[in-house]
């Protein structure tokens, strides 16, 4: 997903750098109705009027330098990407938390790994993977007659790796939010500086300091900073919200791993107790048989 998004952004930037004339012709074609096919007549009229107004957002964008345009579109793309990542990660996090809670309660209610083996037969979900890992290690170690302390240690090691993998998988994509939140204001500032430089060049070429002449260029430059802030502020807020949710999710993962370890330890103790009971019962039965034979 990250590679596709990066490729899309690179293609977008190259398309912008191809030339300003193509962009002007495309917009004029859209405004005239050739591109819209007569469906968006009202939208075409609105775009036409907005393009004529130099102080409107669209008018300032159309009149901006190609570098400033590239900055604005890249920041707009970053803003859309921020919202997409936020909704995707929030939905995924809520789904995983609810599933983890449900599986945790099912395992806690049965209090034995053997009893829930059929429930987690497909091995899906974090708790299901933990249960399968514990059962697999118990079978391998029991077949060799290994000590239960070693079984617990090996299961604990494997559960910690499952827990770390689940946390790492859930954190994927949050780094993009951090990068957007930290770099978008500076990218917008670059567009602003470039636009103001062009405004000062226009002042020197026109030999006038009339504010009405230089105001549109300065407004175009400041629009880049505004778009940068629009992209950066939600990215920072969303990153903090997701990070807080991930903190609670990691605690739930640790609780699930601890529950699996406790359940495994209980099963091993029950098995050891049953083995001792059967061993003790054999001599008692033999003594009783000998007593009956002596009588």
GUVO-976392 format. One record per residue (C-alpha): x, y, z; residue in three letters. Coordinates in steps of 0.25 Angstrom, whole numbers, padded with zeros to 4 digits, always signed. Each point is the difference from the previous one (the first is absolute). Layout:
N
XYZALA/...
This chain:
295
+0000+0000+0000UNK/+0011+0010+0003UNK/+0007-0003-0013UNK/-0012+0002-0008UNK/-0003+0014+0007UNK/+0015+0004-0002UNK/-0001-0003-0014UNK/-0013+0007-0002UNK/+0006+0012+0007UNK/+0012+0000-0009UNK/-0009-0001-0013UNK/-0008+0012+0005UNK/+0012+0008+0002UNK/+0006-0003-0014UNK/-0013+0003-0006UNK/+0000+0014+0007UNK/+0014+0002-0005UNK/-0003-0003-0014UNK/-0005+0014-0002UNK/-0010+0010+0004UNK/-0006+0002-0014UNK/-0006-0014+0000UNK/-0006+0002+0014UNK/-0006+0013-0005UNK/-0006-0007-0013UNK/-0006-0011+0009UNK/-0007+0010+0009UNK/-0005+0008-0011UNK/-0005-0013-0007UNK/-0007-0004+0013UNK/-0006+0014+0002UNK/-0005+0000-0015UNK/-0008-0013+0003UNK/+0008-0009-0010UNK/+0006-0008+0012UNK/-0013+0000+0008UNK/-0009-0004-0012UNK/-0011+0010+0004UNK/-0003-0007+0013UNK/+0007+0009+0010UNK/-0005+0014-0006UNK/-0002+0006+0013UNK/+0014-0005+0004UNK/+0006+0006-0013UNK/-0006+0013+0003UNK/+0005+0000+0014UNK/+0014-0003-0004UNK/+0000+0010-0011UNK/-0004+0011+0010UNK/+0009-0005+0010UNK/+0012+0001-0010UNK/-0003+0014-0004UNK/+0000+0004+0015UNK/+0015+0002+0003UNK/-0002+0000+0015UNK/-0008-0013+0000UNK/+0007-0013+0003UNK/-0002-0006-0014UNK/+0004+0014-0006UNK/+0013+0001+0009UNK/+0003-0015-0004UNK/-0001+0003-0015UNK/+0008+0012+0001UNK/+0011-0006+0008UNK/+0014-0004-0005UNK/+0002-0014-0004UNK/+0008-0003+0012UNK/-0010+0006+0010UNK/-0011-0009-0007UNK/+0009-0012+0001UNK/+0001+0003+0015UNK/-0015+0002+0002UNK/-0004-0012-0007UNK/+0010-0009+0007UNK/-0005+0006+0013UNK/-0015-0003-0004UNK/+0004-0014-0003UNK/+0007-0001+0014UNK/-0013+0005+0006UNK/-0009-0010-0007UNK/+0010-0011+0004UNK/+0000+0004+0014UNK/-0015-0002+0001UNK/+0000-0013-0007UNK/+0011-0006+0009UNK/-0008+0005+0012UNK/-0013-0006-0003UNK/+0007-0013-0005UNK/+0008-0001+0013UNK/-0011+0004+0009UNK/-0010-0011-0006UNK/+0011-0011+0000UNK/+0004+0004+0015UNK/-0015-0001+0004UNK/-0002-0013-0007UNK/+0013-0006+0006UNK/-0003+0005+0014UNK/-0015-0006+0000UNK/+0005-0013-0006UNK/+0011-0001+0011UNK/-0010+0003+0011UNK/-0009-0011-0005UNK/+0010-0011-0002UNK/+0006+0004+0014UNK/-0013-0002+0007UNK/-0002-0013-0007UNK/+0013-0006+0004UNK/-0002+0005+0014UNK/-0013-0006+0001UNK/+0005-0014-0004UNK/+0013+0001+0008UNK/+0007-0011-0008UNK/+0007+0000-0013UNK/-0006-0014-0004UNK/-0014+0006+0002UNK/+0002+0011-0009UNK/+0008-0007-0011UNK/-0012-0003-0008UNK/-0004+0015+0001UNK/+0013+0005-0006UNK/+0002-0011-0010UNK/+0002+0009-0011UNK/+0011+0007+0007UNK/-0005+0014-0003UNK/+0001+0012+0009UNK/+0011+0003+0010UNK/-0006-0009+0011UNK/-0002-0011-0010UNK/+0015+0001-0004UNK/+0004+0000+0014UNK/-0008-0012+0004UNK/+0005-0008-0012UNK/+0014+0004+0003UNK/-0001-0005+0015UNK/-0007-0013-0004UNK/+0010-0003-0011UNK/+0012+0002+0010UNK/-0007-0008+0010UNK/-0002-0012-0009UNK/+0015+0001-0005UNK/+0005+0001+0014UNK/-0009-0011+0006UNK/+0004-0010-0011UNK/+0014+0001+0004UNK/-0003+0000+0015UNK/+0006+0014+0003UNK/-0001+0008+0013UNK/-0013+0009+0001UNK/+0009+0012+0004UNK/+0007-0001-0013UNK/-0014-0001-0007UNK/-0004+0013+0007UNK/+0013+0007-0004UNK/-0001-0003-0015UNK/-0015+0003-0001UNK/+0002+0013+0007UNK/+0011+0004-0010UNK/-0009-0004-0012UNK/-0012+0008+0006UNK/+0009+0012+0002UNK/+0004+0000-0015UNK/-0015-0002-0004UNK/-0003+0012+0009UNK/+0011+0009-0007UNK/-0004-0004-0014UNK/-0014+0004+0003UNK/+0004+0013+0006UNK/+0009+0003-0012UNK/-0011-0004-0010UNK/-0009+0010+0007UNK/+0010+0011+0000UNK/+0002-0001-0015UNK/-0004+0013-0007UNK/+0001+0009+0012UNK/+0014+0005-0004UNK/-0006+0006-0012UNK/-0009+0009+0009UNK/+0012+0004+0008UNK/+0008+0004-0012UNK/-0011+0008-0006UNK/-0003+0007+0013UNK/+0015+0004+0002UNK/+0003+0003-0015UNK/-0013+0006-0006UNK/+0002+0014+0007UNK/+0014+0001-0006UNK/-0004-0004-0013UNK/-0011+0010+0000UNK/+0010+0010+0005UNK/+0009-0003-0012UNK/-0012+0003-0009UNK/-0002+0013+0007UNK/+0014+0005-0001UNK/+0001-0004-0015UNK/-0013+0008-0002UNK/+0004+0012+0007UNK/+0013+0000-0007UNK/-0008+0001-0013UNK/-0008+0011+0006UNK/+0013+0008+0003UNK/+0005-0003-0014UNK/-0014+0005-0006UNK/+0002+0013+0009UNK/+0014+0003-0006UNK/-0005-0003-0014UNK/-0012+0009+0001UNK/+0007+0011+0007UNK/-0012+0002+0010UNK/-0003-0003+0014UNK/-0015+0001-0001UNK/-0006-0011+0009UNK/-0011-0003-0010UNK/+0010-0005-0010UNK/+0009-0009+0010UNK/-0012-0004+0009UNK/-0004-0012-0009UNK/+0014-0006-0001UNK/+0002+0001+0015UNK/-0014-0006+0002UNK/+0004-0012-0009UNK/+0012-0002+0008UNK/-0007+0000+0013UNK/-0010-0010-0005UNK/+0011-0010-0001UNK/+0003+0001+0015UNK/-0015-0001+0003UNK/-0001-0013-0007UNK/+0012-0005+0007UNK/-0006+0003+0013UNK/-0013-0006-0004UNK/+0008-0013-0003UNK/+0009+0001+0012UNK/-0010+0003+0012UNK/-0009-0012-0003UNK/+0012-0009-0002UNK/+0006+0003+0014UNK/-0014-0001+0006UNK/-0003-0014-0006UNK/+0014-0005+0003UNK/-0002+0003+0015UNK/-0014-0006+0000UNK/+0005-0013-0007UNK/+0012-0001+0009UNK/-0008+0001+0012UNK/-0009-0011-0006UNK/+0012-0009-0003UNK/+0004+0002+0014UNK/-0012-0006+0005UNK/+0000-0011-0010UNK/+0014-0004+0004UNK/-0005-0002+0014UNK/-0011-0009-0005UNK/+0010-0008-0007UNK/+0009-0002+0012UNK/-0013-0004+0008UNK/-0003-0010-0010UNK/+0014-0006+0000UNK/+0000-0001+0015UNK/-0014-0007+0000UNK/+0005-0010-0010UNK/+0013-0003+0009UNK/-0009-0001+0012UNK/-0009-0010-0007UNK/+0011-0008-0005UNK/+0007-0001+0014UNK/-0014-0004+0005UNK/-0001-0011-0010UNK/+0014-0005+0003UNK/-0002-0001+0015UNK/-0013-0007-0003UNK/+0007-0010-0008UNK/+0011-0002+0010UNK/-0010-0002+0011UNK/-0007-0010-0008UNK/+0013-0007-0003UNK/+0003-0001+0015UNK/-0014-0005+0004UNK/+0001-0011-0010UNK/+0014-0004+0005UNK/-0004+0000+0014UNK/-0013-0008-0003UNK/+0008-0011-0006UNK/+0008-0005+0012UNK/-0013+0001+0009UNK/-0007-0009-0010UNK/+0012-0010+0000UNK/+0000+0000+0015UNK/-0015-0003+0001UNK/+0002-0011-0010UNK/+0011-0007+0008UNK/-0009+0001+0012UNK/-0011-0007-0006UNK/+0009-0011-0005UNK/+0006-0002+0014UNK/-0014-0002+0006UNK/
